[in-house]
Amino acid sequence: MQRLRRLSYAALVLAFAQIVFGAIVRISGSGMGCGNHWPKCAGQWFPPANRIDLIIEITHRYIALGLTIVVIGLVVAAFLKRAEAGVGGEGGVLRPAAAAAGLVIAAALLGAITVKLALNPIIIATHLTIAMSLLATLALAAGRAGGFAAQADLSSATPRTWKAARVAVILTLVTVVLGALTANLPGAAASCGGFPWCRTFTELGSGLYVQVTHRVIAFLLFGHLGGLQAAVARRKEPPVIVRAARIAFGAAILQILVAAAMIEMHFPPVFRSLHQAVGTLLWLSVVVLAILAHRAARKIPVQFELRAAA
């Protein structure tokens, strides 16, 4: 199980790096650094590193290759140990590992489509959604392999946290996808000047609507996570869940601060990747919170759930 946990963590780190580096590719304008060639770069397997946009794009592809290799290793290792407790069957590592392999293939194919369609905003947002789903799936695999405080005492948990965590997952994913659309739809990023409200408008079309919706849902998520972390502390939930809720709320605070600084201080493009990095961290922290809350909910006696519902 230790090997599966290590492979899951390694894949999780690479998946996180790929998402963040994907933002660097987009922000630096390196998305077509390899031309419209895929999987080759500029028509070659090992092109000369004579342009910065080519270096950035091919590095992103190398990270994706490394992620693919580690995920395949995780699936093979889990399959070979499928007869062991906690590996095969429902609640085991094998299922999320296999799902992660499918998502890696889907991400690679959609990446090729993204290149061929010259960075279509809808395809880019879909690609990010798959990448975030992959990150969540790998986090689930790591949790089932014994990661994320698997041995913690969750006896004092309540079913309310699992319900609230599910809402947080949905809100976070919608916020992330709308953020990708805001960053890639022509004119959307600059359509609303000022933070937290729009003091100036440069465009009154769909780009503005997407950005305003992105901000509204982001603040709803912020309020929800704030209430959630206060509630779990007040109910004296297990320390690991309280800590996870506070980390998620802290990531939400940091994300808003980065967004405000990015807009008001006019960060140069290279620093705007921080927004994507913190957003990815927020997503991961919310997913881990949901994993812990779900693990606790499965251990709550049925009688307790009936009393809570009454």
For each residue, the residues with C-beta under 8 A, 3 or more apart:
1: 4 5 81 84 86 87 93 145 146
2: 5 6 146
3: 6 7 77
4: 1 7 8 74 77 78 81 87 93 97 141 145
5: 1 2 8 9 142 145 146 147
6: 2 3 9 10
7: 3 4 10 11 70 73 74 77
8: 4 5 11 12 74 93 97 138 141 142 145 147
9: 5 6 12 13 142 147
10: 6 7 13 14 70
11: 7 8 14 15 67 70 71 74 100 138 141
12: 8 9 15 16 135 138 139 142 284
13: 9 10 16 17
14: 10 11 17 18 63 66 67 70
15: 11 12 18 19 67 131 134 135 138
16: 12 13 19 20 135 280 281 284
17: 13 14 20 21 63
18: 14 15 21 22 60 63 64 67 131
19: 15 16 22 23 128 131 132 135 276 280
20: 16 17 23 24 273 276 277 280
21: 17 18 24 25 59 60 63
22: 18 19 25 26 60 127 128 131 276
23: 19 20 26 27 272 273 275 276 277
24: 20 21 27 28 30 56 60 270 273
25: 21 22 28 30 31 33 56 57 60
26: 22 23 29 30 31 119 124 183 184
27: 23 24 269 270 272 273
28: 24 25 52 53 56 269 270
29: 26 53
30: 24 25 26 33 52 53 54 56 57
31: 25 26 57 114 115 119
32: 35 36 53 57 115 118 119
33: 25 30 41 51 53 54 55 56 57 58
34: 37 38 40 41 42 47 54 57 58 61 115
35: 32 41 42 43
36: 32 115 116 118
37: 34 40 41 42 43 115
38: 34 111 112 115 116
39: 61 112
40: 34 37 43 44 45
41: 33 34 35 37 44 45 47 54 57 58 61
42: 34 35 37 47 54
43: 35 37 40 47
44: 40 41 47
45: 40 41
46:
47: 34 41 42 43 44 54 58
48:
49: 54 55 58
50: 54
51: 33 54 55
52: 28 30 55 56
53: 28 29 30 32 33 56 57
54: 30 33 34 41 42 47 49 50 51 57 58
55: 33 49 51 52 58 59
56: 24 25 28 30 33 52 53 59 60
57: 25 30 31 32 33 34 41 53 54 60 61
58: 33 34 41 47 49 54 55 61 62
59: 21 55 56 62 63
60: 18 21 22 24 25 56 57 63 64
61: 34 39 41 57 58 64 65
62: 58 59 65 66
63: 14 17 18 21 59 60 66 67
64: 18 60 61 67 68 107 108 111
65: 61 62 68 69
66: 14 62 63 69 70
67: 11 14 15 18 63 64 70 71 104
68: 64 65 71 72 104 108
69: 65 66 72 73
70: 7 10 11 14 66 67 73 74
71: 11 67 68 74 75 97 100 101 104 138
72: 68 69 75 76 101
73: 7 69 70 76 77
74: 4 7 8 11 70 71 77 78 97 100 141
75: 71 72 78 79 94 97 98 100 101
76: 72 73 79 80
77: 3 4 7 73 74 80 81
78: 4 74 75 81 82 87 88 92 93 94 97 98
79: 75 76 82 94
80: 76 77
81: 1 4 77 78 84 87 88
82: 78 79 87 88 92 94
83: 87 88
84: 1 81 87 88
85:
86: 1 91 92 93 144 145 146
87: 1 4 78 81 82 83 84 92 93 94
88: 78 81 82 83 84 92 94
89: 92 94
90: 95
91: 86 144
92: 78 82 86 87 88 89 95 144
93: 1 4 8 78 86 87 96 97 141 144 145
94: 75 78 79 82 87 88 89 97 98
95: 90 92 98 99
96: 93 99 100 137 138 140 141 144
97: 4 8 71 74 75 78 93 94 100 101 141
98: 75 78 94 95 101 102
99: 95 96 102 103 137
100: 11 71 74 75 96 97 103 104 134 137 138 141
101: 71 72 75 97 98 104 105
102: 98 99 105 106
103: 99 100 106 107 130 133 134 137
104: 67 68 71 100 101 107 108 134
105: 101 102 108 109
106: 102 103 109 110 130
107: 64 103 104 110 111 127 130 131 134
108: 64 68 104 105 111 112
109: 105 106 112 113
110: 106 107 113 114 123 126 127 130
111: 38 64 107 108 114 115 127
112: 38 39 108 109 115 116
113: 109 110 116 117 123
114: 31 110 111 117 119 120 123 124 127
115: 31 32 34 36 37 38 111 112 118 119
116: 36 38 112 113
117: 113 114 120 123
118: 32 36 115
119: 26 31 32 114 115 123 124 184
120: 114 117 123 124
121: 124 125 181 184 185 186
122: 125 126 181
123: 110 113 114 117 119 120 126 127
124: 26 114 119 120 121 127 128 180 184
125: 121 122 128 129 177 180 181 184
126: 110 122 123 129 130
127: 22 107 110 111 114 123 124 130 131
128: 19 22 124 125 131 132 176 177 180
129: 125 126 132 133 173 176 177 180
130: 103 106 107 110 126 127 133 134
131: 15 18 19 22 107 127 128 134 135
132: 19 128 129 135 136 173 176 280 283
133: 103 129 130 136 137
134: 15 100 103 104 107 130 131 137 138
135: 12 15 16 19 131 132 138 139 280 283 284 287
136: 132 133 139 140 169 283 284 287
137: 96 99 100 103 133 134 140 141
138: 8 11 12 15 71 96 100 134 135 141 142
139: 12 135 136 142 143 148 284 287 288 291
140: 96 136 137 143 144 287 291
141: 4 8 11 74 93 96 97 100 137 138 144 145
142: 5 8 9 12 138 139 145 147 148
143: 139 140 147 148 150 288 291 292 295
144: 86 91 92 93 96 140 141
145: 1 4 5 8 86 93 141 142
146: 1 2 5 86 150 151
147: 5 8 9 142 143 150
148: 139 142 143 288 291 292
149: 152 240 292
150: 143 146 147 295
151: 146
152: 149 238 239 240 292
153: 156 238
154: 157 238 240 241 292 295 296 299
155: 238 299
156: 153 236 237 238
157: 154 161 237 238 241 293 296 297 299 300
158: 161 235 237 300 304 308
159: 162 163 297 300 304 305 308
160: 163 164 231 235 308
161: 157 158 164 165 228 231 232 237 241 245 293 296 297
162: 159 165 166 290 293 294 296 297
163: 159 160 166 167
164: 160 161 167 168 224 228 231 293
165: 161 162 168 169 228 286 289 290 293 294
166: 162 163 169 170 290
167: 163 164 170 171 224
168: 164 165 171 172 221 224 225 228 248 286 289 290
169: 136 165 166 172 173 286 287 290
170: 166 167 173 174
171: 167 168 174 175 217 220 221 224
172: 168 169 175 176 221 282 283 286
173: 129 132 169 170 176 177 283
174: 170 171 177 178 217
175: 171 172 178 179 214 217 218 221 279
176: 128 129 132 172 173 179 180 279 280 283
177: 125 128 129 173 174 180 181
178: 174 175 181 182 210 213 214 217
179: 175 176 182 183 214 218 275 276 279
180: 124 125 128 129 176 177 183 184
181: 121 122 125 177 178 184 185 188 210 214
182: 178 179 185 188 189 207 210 211 214
183: 26 179 180 188 189
184: 26 119 121 124 125 180 181 188
185: 121 181 182 188 206 207 210
186: 121 207
187: 190 191 202 203 205 207
188: 181 182 183 184 185 191 203 206 207 208 210 211
189: 182 183 207 211
190: 187 193 202 203
191: 187 188 201 202 203 204 205 207 208 211
192: 198 200 201 208 211 212 215
193: 190 198 199 200 201 202 263
194: 197 198 199 200 263 264
195: 259 260 263 264
196: 215 219 260
197: 194
198: 192 193 194 201 208 212
199: 193 194
200: 192 193 194
201: 191 192 193 198 204 208
202: 187 190 191 193
203: 187 188 190 191 207 208
204: 191 201 208
205: 187 191 208 209
206: 185 188 209 210
207: 182 185 186 187 188 189 191 203 210 211
208: 188 191 192 198 201 203 204 205 211 212
209: 205 206 212 213
210: 178 181 182 185 188 206 207 213 214
211: 182 188 189 191 192 207 208 214 215
212: 192 198 208 209 215 216
213: 178 209 210 216 217
214: 175 178 179 181 182 210 211 217 218
215: 192 196 211 212 218 219
216: 212 213 219 220
217: 171 174 175 178 213 214 220 221
218: 175 179 214 215 221 222 255 256 259
219: 196 215 216 222 223 256
220: 171 216 217 223 224
221: 168 171 172 175 217 218 224 225 252
222: 218 219 225 226 252 253 256
223: 219 220 226 227
224: 164 167 168 171 220 221 227 228
225: 168 221 222 228 229 245 248 249 252 286
226: 222 223 229 230 249 252
227: 223 224 230 231
228: 161 164 165 168 224 225 231 232 245 248 249
229: 225 226 232 233 242 245 246 248 249
230: 226 227 233 234
231: 160 161 164 227 228 234 235
232: 161 228 229 235 237 241 242 245
233: 229 230 236 237 242 245 246
234: 230 231
235: 158 160 231 232
236: 156 233
237: 156 157 158 161 232 233 241 242 296
238: 152 153 154 155 156 157 241 242 296
239: 152 242 243
240: 149 152 154 243 244 292
241: 154 157 161 232 237 238 244 245 289 292 293 296
242: 229 232 233 237 238 239 245 246
243: 239 240 246 247
244: 240 241 247 248 285 288 289 292
245: 161 225 228 229 232 233 241 242 248 249 289
246: 229 233 242 243 249 250
247: 243 244 250 251 285 289
248: 168 225 228 229 244 245 251 252 282 285 286 288 289
249: 225 226 228 229 245 246 252 253
250: 246 247 253 254
251: 247 248 254 255 278 281 282 285
252: 221 222 225 226 248 249 255 256 282
253: 222 249 250 256 257
254: 250 251 257 258 278 281 282
255: 218 251 252 258 259 275 278 279 282
256: 218 219 222 252 253 259 260
257: 253 254 260 261
258: 254 255 261 262 274 275 278
259: 195 218 255 256 262 263 275
260: 195 196 256 257 263 264
261: 257 258 264 265 267
262: 258 259 265 266 267 271 272 274 275
263: 193 194 195 259 260 266
264: 194 195 260 261
265: 261 262
266: 262 263
267: 261 262 271 272 274
268: 271 272
269: 27 28 272
270: 24 27 28 273
271: 262 267 268 274
272: 23 27 262 267 268 269 275 276
273: 20 23 24 27 270 276 277
274: 258 262 267 271 277 278
275: 23 179 255 258 259 262 272 278 279
276: 19 20 22 23 179 272 273 279 280
277: 20 23 273 274 280 281
278: 251 254 255 258 274 275 281 282
279: 175 176 179 255 275 276 282 283
280: 16 19 20 132 135 176 276 277 283 284
281: 16 251 254 277 278 284 285
282: 172 248 251 252 254 255 278 279 285 286
283: 132 135 136 172 173 176 279 280 286 287
284: 12 16 135 136 139 280 281 287 288
285: 244 247 248 251 281 282 288 289
286: 165 168 169 172 225 248 282 283 289 290
287: 135 136 139 140 169 283 284 290 291
288: 139 143 148 244 248 284 285 291 292
289: 165 168 241 244 245 247 248 285 286 292 293
290: 162 165 166 168 169 286 287 293 294
291: 139 140 143 148 287 288 294 295
292: 143 148 149 152 154 240 241 244 288 289 295 296
293: 157 161 162 164 165 241 289 290 296 297
294: 162 165 290 291 297 298
295: 143 150 154 291 292 298 299
296: 154 157 161 162 237 238 241 292 293 299 300
297: 157 159 161 162 293 294 300
298: 294 295
299: 154 155 157 295 296
300: 157 158 159 296 297 304 305
301: 304 305
302: 305 306
303: 306 307
304: 158 159 300 301 307 308
305: 159 300 301 302 308 309
306: 302 303 309 310
307: 303 304 310
308: 158 159 160 304 305
309: 305 306
310: 306 307
